[in-house]
Every structure is written in structure tokens, then in C-alpha cells.
Amino acid sequence: MSLSKLTPAEGSVKQKTKRLGRGPGSGRGTTAGRGMNGQKSRTGSKHHPWFEGGQMPLQRRTPKRGFSHKRFRQEYQIVNLQTLNLLEDIGTVNADVLFEYGLIKKLNIPVKILGYGEMTKKMEITADAFSETAKEKIEAAGGKALVL
């Protein structure tokens, strides 16, 4: 152990910030680390990543086709037959039961039953919408598919 080997505790001493434009001896003089000429070397230079130097930007050059009106689109909470099949033997299944078991998040958004998986249990299922395959599988198992 010697005095020449002493160092401050880690994190106690802040590193000096780079002092830009303080003469050629500093190593960061003249251009102050900004390179040579150009827009980015000037003061106050700011432009968005999608700015293309005044050229028509890509997002405006590409053709836009089609139309989707999201205001009137009906969004459903989806439940598959496979997950309904995992439920205990319940006679009737509706939105309240699905919410109780955590299969849907909200009661005010409509529920649609899809036909993924097999249906082995006889259930009376009430929902806002059913796919064709779901309806067929439920009725084949001896259950009922009731649309609200």
C-alpha cells in the first residue's frame, strides 16, 4: 500500500464534461467535434428523422389505397371453444360467467365465440356473435348457441 495507489471511491468523482471549441490544444477545437460542413454542423440544426432535404418524403410518395372507417367498426372480445371446454360443468355460459372466470376483460364490450378447438361438453352459451363453425360444434355436442 502506498499513497500513489490511492484512488477515490467509485461514483464519488464525476468525469469532466467535454469542453468543445476551446482551441486546437483541447482536441475539440475548430469544428468542435461536428465534422466539416453541412446542415448538422451549423447551430440550431434540427430536422426530423423522416426529413429528406426537401425531397417529397417516402410516406407521402407511396400510394394510399383502400378505406377503413374505424368509427363504426364493431370490436369483439374473442373466446374460443377450446377455452370454454376447460370450464367446469356449467349449464349456461354468458358474459357474466366469462368475466368471472377471467376469459373476458370487460362486460360492456360484445363477446364473440369462435370455433377453435373441440367441444365435448353440453352447454347453453349466450353471446353477441358466433362463428359458423362454433355454432355447428356447440349444436353437435348437444348444446345451444343463443345470440343476444
Buried (B, 14 or more C-beta within 10 A) or exposed (E): EEEEEEEEEEEEEEEEEEEEEEEEEEEBBEEBEBEEEEEEEEEEEEEEEEEEEEEEEEEEEEEEEEEEEEEEEEEBBBBBBEBBBEBEEBEEBBBEBBBEBEBBEEEEEBBBBBBBBEBEBEBBBBBBBBBEEBBBBBEEBEBEBBEE
